[in-house]
């Protein structure tokens, strides 16, 4: 897994600095929108997802300039993008990957499920936790599965 964010690196580091328990798991596999060495166009162009898959995940998804082969297209179809904005979903689709739009309501519902399971009124615990840049800045904790 890797992170592909259109945020500027300075802003990303400021937003994620207190969440190293989470972002440290990516072992530096993070591409930001202003990383000049990759010569990427911004979302909704697919550049950031294809670059991340190729450079950090070692996937043969082709490059940004040439027409992908059938093998590269198949490799792209294995990608899964979690996005909180429509341009990111468009970029994922243009990259040939599947996508999941993570909205603020999804976050509220997940938080509700977690709260209910902690209180014992629901037996299941959530399996996946996703944060969004639209989340409150005061959320500096990472929920643990109970």
Rosetta silent file (secondary structure, phi, psi, omega in degrees, C-alpha in Angstrom):
SEQUENCE: XXXXXXXXXXXXXXXXXXXXXXXXXXXXXXXXXXXXXXXXXXXXXXXXXXXXXXXXXXXXXXXXXXXXXXXXXXXXXXXXXXXXXXXXXXXXXXXXXXXXXXXXXXXXXXXXXXXXXXXXXXXXXXXXXXXXXXXXXXXXXXXXXX
SCORE:     score description
SCORE:     0.000 S_00000001
   1 L     0.000  154.206 -179.625    0.000    0.000    0.000 S_00000001
   2 L  -150.438  165.131  177.314    1.016    3.582   -0.608 S_00000001
   3 E  -109.440  130.811  174.133   -0.360    7.101   -0.243 S_00000001
   4 E  -125.307  103.418 -176.811   -0.986    9.286   -3.299 S_00000001
   5 E  -120.753  141.186  177.431   -2.185   12.716   -2.210 S_00000001
   6 L   -80.872   -3.043  176.102   -2.603   15.887   -4.215 S_00000001
   7 L   -62.609  150.611  172.005   -1.663   17.861   -1.094 S_00000001
   8 L   -68.961  147.433 -175.629    1.612   19.736   -1.169 S_00000001
   9 H   -56.830  -42.785 -179.737    4.309   17.857    0.749 S_00000001
  10 H   -59.423  -44.542  179.036    4.682   20.655    3.318 S_00000001
  11 H   -68.515  -40.470  178.283    0.941   20.614    4.029 S_00000001
  12 H   -60.030  -46.236 -179.463    0.792   16.803    4.086 S_00000001
  13 H   -63.663  -35.986  177.997    3.598   16.633    6.644 S_00000001
  14 H   -67.588  -41.781 -178.514    1.872   19.270    8.764 S_00000001
  15 H   -73.744  -29.836 -173.638   -1.466   17.393    8.631 S_00000001
  16 H  -107.510   -3.572 -175.541   -0.018   13.931    9.219 S_00000001
  17 H   -55.683  -36.630 -179.328    2.915   14.650   11.531 S_00000001
  18 H   -86.145    3.032 -178.317    0.997   13.682   14.668 S_00000001
  19 H  -115.792   37.232 -176.609   -0.304   10.479   13.013 S_00000001
  20 H   -68.267  -20.857  173.243    2.972    8.612   12.553 S_00000001
  21 H   -60.064  -32.311  178.766    1.488    5.470   14.124 S_00000001
  22 H   -90.938  -57.754 -173.194   -0.605    5.308   10.961 S_00000001
  23 H   -71.300  -21.001  174.569    1.474    6.971    8.242 S_00000001
  24 H   -64.577  -24.332  178.763    4.684    5.309    9.436 S_00000001
  25 H   -65.569  -19.953 -179.528    3.177    2.018    8.261 S_00000001
  26 H   -83.658   -4.621  174.526    3.597    3.210    4.670 S_00000001
  27 L    49.454   44.112  177.236    7.396    3.259    5.117 S_00000001
  28 L    79.294    4.202 -179.908    7.860    6.441    3.068 S_00000001
  29 L   -82.851   70.511 -175.505    5.719    5.234    0.160 S_00000001
  30 E  -133.694  124.989  175.805    4.036    8.625   -0.182 S_00000001
  31 E  -112.822  129.484  177.846    3.671   10.718   -3.329 S_00000001
  32 E  -109.414  156.939 -174.983    2.508   14.320   -2.996 S_00000001
  33 L   -60.040  -25.593 -178.718    1.071   16.521   -5.709 S_00000001
  34 L  -101.245   16.492  176.591    4.077   18.852   -5.772 S_00000001
  35 L   -72.369   98.307 -172.737    6.756   16.136   -6.049 S_00000001
  36 H   -64.379  -29.907 -174.314    8.544   17.615   -9.087 S_00000001
  37 H   -63.054  -16.989 -178.214   10.741   14.564   -9.782 S_00000001
  38 H   -97.875  -10.700  177.059    7.727   12.667  -11.158 S_00000001
  39 L    51.485   56.542 -174.768    6.518   15.403  -13.550 S_00000001
  40 L  -101.759  149.636  167.783    2.823   14.710  -12.846 S_00000001
  41 L   -87.377  154.991  179.804   -0.337   16.528  -13.815 S_00000001
  42 L   -76.750  165.785  175.940   -2.843   17.075  -11.018 S_00000001
  43 L   -61.202  140.966   19.348   -6.066   15.178  -10.479 S_00000001
  44 L   -89.376   10.135  173.343   -8.288   14.336  -12.352 S_00000001
  45 L   -66.033  148.750 -175.851   -5.320   13.207  -14.476 S_00000001
  46 L   -80.652    0.325 -170.259   -4.294    9.642  -13.512 S_00000001
  47 H   -50.857  -47.883 -173.502   -0.606   10.537  -13.131 S_00000001
  48 H   -64.624  -36.735 -179.974   -0.319   10.378   -9.349 S_00000001
  49 H   -74.068  -40.921  178.685   -1.879    6.897   -9.078 S_00000001
  50 H   -67.165  -40.439  178.252    0.120    5.423  -11.951 S_00000001
  51 H   -63.418  -45.284 -179.394    3.350    6.938  -10.615 S_00000001
  52 H   -62.157  -44.644 -179.882    2.707    5.626   -7.113 S_00000001
  53 H   -63.333  -41.930 -176.731    1.913    2.117   -8.371 S_00000001
  54 H   -74.210  -49.845 -172.404    4.984    2.018  -10.604 S_00000001
  55 H   -76.573  -46.800 -171.979    7.578    3.721   -8.366 S_00000001
  56 L   -97.415  -23.249 -178.595    6.595    2.620   -4.856 S_00000001
  57 L  -108.277   -3.603  176.720    4.706   -0.623   -5.417 S_00000001
  58 L    66.702   25.732 -178.733    6.807   -1.982   -8.268 S_00000001
  59 L   -89.038  140.262  177.419    3.768   -2.592  -10.478 S_00000001
  60 L   -87.343   82.924 -178.633    4.100   -2.693  -14.249 S_00000001
  61 L  -105.202    5.718 -177.427    1.308   -0.234  -15.034 S_00000001
  62 L    84.884  178.728  178.083    3.133    1.489  -17.899 S_00000001
  63 L  -107.758 -176.375 -173.673    4.289    5.065  -17.991 S_00000001
  64 L   -81.074  -16.454 -173.019    2.415    8.307  -18.464 S_00000001
  65 L  -100.376  -28.827 -173.515    3.360    8.824  -22.114 S_00000001
  66 L  -101.592  162.862  177.157    2.846    5.478  -23.858 S_00000001
  67 L   -75.521  128.920 -178.200   -0.215    3.362  -24.564 S_00000001
  68 L   -71.550  148.555  175.686   -0.436    0.563  -21.973 S_00000001
  69 L   -77.913  172.285  178.354   -0.252   -3.077  -23.043 S_00000001
  70 H   -64.781  -34.609  177.742   -2.999   -5.553  -22.150 S_00000001
  71 H   -66.095  -41.392  178.778   -0.800   -6.885  -19.316 S_00000001
  72 H   -67.437  -38.153  176.770   -0.359   -3.349  -17.946 S_00000001
  73 H   -63.148  -40.908  177.878   -4.101   -2.684  -18.180 S_00000001
  74 H   -63.455  -39.380  178.196   -4.756   -5.876  -16.215 S_00000001
  75 H   -65.500  -38.724  177.397   -2.244   -4.747  -13.584 S_00000001
  76 H   -62.355  -38.117 -178.806   -3.987   -1.367  -13.330 S_00000001
  77 H   -63.583  -18.414  178.165   -7.310   -3.107  -12.705 S_00000001
  78 L   -77.811  -13.401 -177.968   -5.818   -4.577   -9.515 S_00000001
  79 L   -75.947  143.975  176.618   -5.457   -1.074   -8.025 S_00000001
  80 E  -128.416  124.909 -176.213   -7.909    0.229   -5.443 S_00000001
  81 E  -110.780  129.702  171.170   -8.181    3.945   -4.736 S_00000001
  82 E  -104.191  121.758 -174.339   -9.784    5.465   -1.629 S_00000001
  83 E  -132.460  152.291  177.333  -10.773    9.049   -2.366 S_00000001
  84 L  -115.061    9.865 -178.990  -12.624   11.864   -0.660 S_00000001
  85 L  -146.126  151.533 -177.940  -13.188   14.050   -3.732 S_00000001
  86 H   -61.659  -43.744  178.324  -14.659   13.654   -7.208 S_00000001
  87 H   -58.573  -33.749  176.916  -11.452   14.682   -9.098 S_00000001
  88 H   -68.661  -38.426  175.940   -9.609   11.887   -7.267 S_00000001
  89 H   -64.530  -41.062  177.628  -12.268    9.364   -8.238 S_00000001
  90 H   -62.459  -41.314  179.143  -11.980   10.538  -11.847 S_00000001
  91 H   -63.022  -43.182  178.171   -8.185   10.148  -11.663 S_00000001
  92 H   -61.699  -43.625  179.392   -8.521    6.612  -10.306 S_00000001
  93 H   -65.057  -42.880  179.137  -10.951    5.663  -13.052 S_00000001
  94 H   -65.743  -25.349  176.466   -8.705    7.204  -15.728 S_00000001
  95 L   -79.348   -9.102 -179.737   -5.819    5.168  -14.271 S_00000001
  96 L    85.986   17.135 -177.020   -7.933    2.044  -14.835 S_00000001
  97 L  -105.013  161.505  173.821   -8.295    1.344  -11.107 S_00000001
  98 E   -82.040  155.811 -177.949  -11.322    0.712   -8.919 S_00000001
  99 E  -139.054  154.614  174.157  -12.307    3.422   -6.496 S_00000001
 100 E  -130.424  121.069  178.235  -14.202    3.998   -3.285 S_00000001
 101 E   -82.984  119.421 -179.112  -15.511    7.454   -2.475 S_00000001
 102 L  -102.301  109.276 -177.452  -15.059    8.104    1.233 S_00000001
 103 L  -101.762  168.943  177.586  -17.462   10.809    2.331 S_00000001
 104 H   -60.281  -36.316  179.333  -17.927   12.593    5.606 S_00000001
 105 H   -65.188  -35.960  176.585  -21.129   10.589    6.179 S_00000001
 106 H   -61.213  -42.646  179.792  -19.146    7.328    5.857 S_00000001
 107 H   -64.115  -44.196  178.529  -16.799    8.565    8.562 S_00000001
 108 H   -61.824  -43.492  179.867  -19.708    9.512   10.829 S_00000001
 109 H   -63.083  -43.941  179.135  -21.351    6.104   10.281 S_00000001
 110 H   -62.299  -41.403  178.251  -18.092    4.265   10.994 S_00000001
 111 H   -63.839  -39.738  177.377  -17.603    6.300   14.160 S_00000001
 112 H   -62.489  -44.768  178.937  -21.185    5.483   15.196 S_00000001
 113 H   -60.602  -42.952 -179.219  -20.586    1.754   14.622 S_00000001
 114 H   -63.641  -44.543  179.725  -17.394    1.891   16.684 S_00000001
 115 H   -62.042  -43.152  179.537  -19.147    3.763   19.516 S_00000001
 116 H   -64.013  -41.399 -178.430  -22.025    1.279   19.555 S_00000001
 117 H   -68.556  -31.249  177.323  -19.689   -1.701   19.630 S_00000001
 118 H   -67.775  -32.893 -179.452  -17.779   -0.147   22.537 S_00000001
 119 H   -84.126   -8.930  177.768  -21.051    0.209   24.428 S_00000001
 120 L    86.697    5.422 -178.973  -22.031   -3.379   23.703 S_00000001
 121 L   -86.509   -9.957  175.203  -25.204   -2.534   21.791 S_00000001
 122 L  -134.973  132.639 -174.795  -23.759   -3.894   18.522 S_00000001
 123 L   -74.662  -27.707 -173.158  -21.642   -7.056   18.413 S_00000001
 124 L   -92.667  150.171  174.127  -19.387   -6.225   15.454 S_00000001
 125 L  -105.419  149.349  178.616  -16.423   -3.872   15.382 S_00000001
 126 L   -65.760  146.456 -178.404  -15.499   -1.920   12.264 S_00000001
 127 L   -94.175  -31.404 -174.360  -12.796   -3.523   10.132 S_00000001
 128 L  -125.564  135.791  175.527  -11.542   -0.467    8.212 S_00000001
 129 L  -121.224  129.357 -177.858  -10.866    3.052    9.428 S_00000001
 130 L  -130.151  131.701  176.265  -10.372    5.849    6.949 S_00000001
 131 L  -103.430  157.000 -179.763   -9.654    9.478    7.730 S_00000001
 132 L  -126.643  153.621  177.425  -10.460   12.394    5.491 S_00000001
 133 L   -67.875  -12.933  177.769   -8.939   15.827    5.201 S_00000001
 134 L   -85.105   -5.831  178.521  -12.426   17.100    5.995 S_00000001
 135 L   -68.182  158.615  177.640  -12.267   15.485    9.430 S_00000001
 136 L   -59.119  139.389  178.462  -11.798   17.648   12.472 S_00000001
 137 L   -68.309  -16.267 -179.624   -8.190   18.664   13.073 S_00000001
 138 L   -79.778   -6.315  179.641   -8.617   17.674   16.711 S_00000001
 139 L   -80.161   85.901 -178.664   -8.840   13.998   15.756 S_00000001
 140 L  -106.817   10.841 -179.849   -5.291   12.995   16.592 S_00000001
 141 L  -105.311  156.385  175.512   -6.073    9.500   17.847 S_00000001
 142 L  -113.032  118.026 -179.279   -6.170    6.261   15.922 S_00000001
 143 L   -63.594  144.198  177.997   -9.031    3.969   16.962 S_00000001
 144 L  -110.093  141.946  177.721   -8.046    0.478   18.016 S_00000001
 145 L   -69.007  133.721 -177.607  -10.179   -2.578   17.318 S_00000001
 146 L   -98.583    0.000    0.000  -11.735   -3.883   20.529 S_00000001
